[in-house]
Amino acid sequence: MTLLQTQIKTNTWIPATWDEYLQILEQPNFTKAKGYYYNQKMRIEMSPVGSDHANDHTLIIAAISLFTAIKGIDLNGKDNCTYRQTGVLEIQPDVSYYIGKNADAVPIGTGIINLEIYPPPNLVIEVANHSLPDDKGEKRLIYEDLKVQEYWIIDVQNVQVIAFAIADQGSRRITESLVLPGLSILLLNEALQRSRRMNQGQVYQWLLNQFQAPN
């Protein structure tokens, strides 16, 4: 019995060929799934996105948008974009950014981003509610191999950003972004915590005041 004839386990890594992975994603019940492929294994994510996950996803995008607009940093963001190295690897992070000199690396009109043609994003963000162990483990290894410069995990349940700088196929924790100089991870943590007791409009106003404050 082939993998395509069995009931596919979601939200876990299972052995699969590249062709099996692509055929599974084309099945009607997986049209809205997120797919990852790495080391001849695939992960299909079908977890429902709850309110807190959605709120934190929205807030982190807005925080980065406000900060880069105020600081005059060039960037292009991708929401749930697919990156592919055919036959080898595929990722679909929650949020990703091309920053600075790479801001315009991917032209308008591009569909799936071919990593054999275009560079990987500078910053990748995964929003983790029920997927935290995998985001800290296997996905982190993927982004290390891809030589993404920075990787953030939004830990929804613990209301914090876990940020890593990536270099030499390894990663280390950081408290200030290197690809967005001057952006404090601790400040983002406070913004997330405030969002648990304030509406987002109030949090954005607070962030604006923080970003515009003299150093």
N, C-alpha and C positions, 0 to 999 in steps of 0.2 A: 504493500500500500504506500503510495507516494504522499509527500507532505500535503499536497493539494487536496488529497482525498480524506485527510484527517481533520479533526476540529482543531483549529489553530489556537494555541494559548497566547493570550495577549498580555502586555505589560511584563514580559519576561524575555530573556534572550534564548532563542532556540536555533539549532543548526539548520542551515538552509543554503542552497545554491543561489547565486545571483538571479538566475532565471525564475526560480521558485519564488523568491522575494518579490520580483516585479509582477509575476502572475497573481500573487496573493493580494497585492495592493490594488490590482485591477478588479477584484471581486466586488460586487455591489455592496456587501456588508462592511467593506473596508474603505469606501470612498472618502470618508471623513477621518480616517485614521492617520496618525503620525507614524512615519516609518524611519527606522534606523537599520543600517547594515554595516557590519564591521567584523573582521576576522572570521568570515564565513558563518556568521550568525546574524539573525535578524531580531528586531524588537518592534512589535506593532503596539502602539499605545492607543487605548480606547477609553481610558478613564474619563468619566464626565468631569467637565471643568466647573467647579463650584464658584460661588460668589467671591470668596476670599482670594482664590487663585486668580480670578478674572480682575478683581480690584488691584491686586499687587502687580499683575501684568500691565495694566493700564497706567498705574502710578509710576513704575520704573521707566516706562517709555516717556511719560511726561517730564519726569525729573531730568532725564538725559537731554530731552529737547530744550527745556528751559536753560539748563546749564550751558549747553553748547551755543545756544543763541546769544546768551549774555556774554560769553567768553569769545565769541567769534570763531568757533571751531567748525571746520568743514566736516560734514558726515552725511552718509545715507544709511537709513535704517531699513531692516527687513523684518517683517512680522510673519513668523511661521514659514519662512522660505526654505526651499529644498536645495541642498548642495549635493553634487554627485561626482564620484570618480567611477566611471562605468566598470562594473564587474568587481569592484573592490570595496567601495564605501559609499554610504549615503547617510546624511544627517538632516534633521528638520528641527533646528532649535526654536524655542519660543520667540526669541528676539536675537537679532545679530546686526552688527554695524561695520561699515567700511568708514574709516576715519582718516582725516588729514589728506595726505597725498593719494591715498587709496579711495577717497570719497566717491570718485567717479569711475572706479575701476570696472564696474559692470554697467554696460549701456542699457538705456531704457529699451524695453521690448524683449529683454532676455526672459526666458521661462525658467526652467530648472538651471541652476548655476553649475556649469561644468568646471570642476576644479582642475581639469587638465588644461583649461584655457585661462581661467580667471584665478586670482589669488584667493585664499580663504579670508573670511572677515577678520578684522582686528579684534573685535569684541563679540563674544557669544554669551547669551544669557539663557538659562533654563529656569523656569518657575516650577518649584517642587513642592507639591502638597503631599502626594502619596508616593512619589518617585525619588525621594531624597537619597536613599542608599545607592541607587543606580546613577543618579546625577553626580554624586561624589566619587563613584567608582568607575564603571565601564565608560560612561560618557566622558568623564574627565580624561581617561586614557586616549579616547578618540581625538579630543581637542589638542592634547599634547602631541599626538602623532601628526595632526594637521598643521601644527605650528601656529595655531591661533595665538595672538599675543596675550589675550586676557580672557578669563572665563569667570562668570559670576553665576552663583546659584541663589535664587530667591527662596529662602526657607520659609514657606507660608506659615507653617504651624509654630515655628519659633520666632517668627517676625524678624528676620535678619537677612542681610546679604552676606554670603560667603564668597569672597573674591580671591582669585588666584592669578598671579602673573605666570606666564608660560615661557620657558626658554630651555634649550638643550634637551628636549623631550622629557622635561620634568616641569613641576609647578610648585609654587610657594604661595602662602597666604600673604595678602597685602591689606593695608588699612587705608590706602589712597590709590586711586587709579593711576596707572602709568600711561595709558592711551588717552585718557581725559585728564590731563594734569590739573591738580588742584581740587579734584572732586573727591571728597572724603567719603569713604564707605560708612564710617560712623554716622555721618550726616544722613545718608540714605537710610540707615537703620532707624534713626530717629523719625524720619519721614514716614516709614512704614508703621512704626509704633503709633505715631500721631493719627494715622489713617484708621486705627482701630477705635478712636474716640471722636474723630472729626471727619467732616465730609472732605472729599478730594479738593474741592475749590479752596477750602481753608488751608489744606496742606500745601497746595500750590502757591498760595500767597505767602505762606511761611517760608517755603523754599526760595521764592523770589527774593525775599528779604535777606535770606542767608547768602544767596549767590551774589547779591549786589553789595553786601557789606564789605567795607574796606578790609584788606588783610591785616 
